Amino acid sequence: MTDEKKDAQLSSGASEPENPSSAATECEIEPGEVIEEELVEGAPVRRKGIYLLPNALTTASVFSGFYAIVSAAGGVFDNAAIAIFVSMILDGLDGRVARMTNTQSKFGEEYDSLADMVAFGVAPGFVAFFWSLNGLDKIGWAITFIYVAGAALRLARFNTQIGSVDKKFFVGLPSPAAAACVAGLVWCFQSFESSAWLTFLTMVVVGGAGVLMVSNVLYRSFKDLDLRGRVPFAAILLVVLIFVVIALDPATVLFTGFLIYALSGPARALFRGKLRRSASADK
């Protein structure tokens, strides 16, 4: 192109076209559509759309969390607590279904994290607040905020630590387990009259769960368990016994079980600290 033609283009307001491939790519992307890049045989391939099945399960988990908030606002606290446990089941299913059907995606990971924030962060906090903590004025919403903020920080830290920590352990109390402690407390004691000891117990469980989520305490993830191998026949009888015990009083059993799991982390840390001090004293 000669200098005269360039000057003519500049004077008329025209400019040289940018990279044609990038312009064509921008035209191919539909507004509002999800575009993800995947590696297929070592080559990047751009795919449009999302996988329906795992994201539908994640959406159901969000709905259960939302339903828990609405039920708690209406004073139906047993339904609110049960809805949080339903969210836990759905949260466990969506990831496994995605892996089984080979439908993992970056969109699914981000959506699952946001769903966990609703189901295991906001929903349990609101349920506990409407049930017991709203009578404490500023102290009540401050303790609720500690839990909600703890869940948000726990999820953000978990997303940044994927692939960099031992899969056998979680760093901090997992948000589903923390939500189960809060929901189990509400479900177990929702028929009790409001009292000072129950309010204090709620403060300890909600605030303690929020702090444990952002702590550096290690919790077993049980991801190293081999569920595909053969086991003795008596193992299935143990599974049946567990289901029977849960069915007898699900609120008490679930609350007790998850509370023990929440306390197992600090107990293990104290035990290991005691062993280290003993070892250093023997040297």
Sequence and secondary structure as in RCSB ss.txt:
>XXXX:A:sequence
MTDEKKDAQLSSGASEPENPSSAATECEIEPGEVIEEELVEGAPVRRKGIYLLPNALTTASVFSGFYAIVSAAGG
VFDNAAIAIFVSMILDGLDGRVARMTNTQSKFGEEYDSLADMVAFGVAPGFVAFFWSLNGLDKIGWAITFIYVAG
AALRLARFNTQIGSVDKKFFVGLPSPAAAACVAGLVWCFQSFESSAWLTFLTMVVVGGAGVLMVSNVLYRSFKDL
DLRGRVPFAAILLVVLIFVVIALDPATVLFTGFLIYALSGPARALFRGKLRRSASADK
>XXXX:A:secstr
  HHHHHHHHHTT      HHHHHHHHHS TT  EEEEEETTEEEEEES  HHHHHHHHHHHHHHHHHHHHHHTT
 HHHHHHHHHHHHHHHHHHHHHHHHTT   HHHHHHHHHHHHIIIIIHHHHHHHHHTGGGGTHHHHHHHHHHHHH
HHHHHHHHHHHTTTS TTEEES  HHHHHHHHHHHHHHHTTS   HHHHHHHHHHHHHHHHHHTS  EEE  TT 
 SSS   THHHHHHHHHHHHHHH HHHHHHHHHHHHHHHHHHHHHHHHHHHHHHHHH 
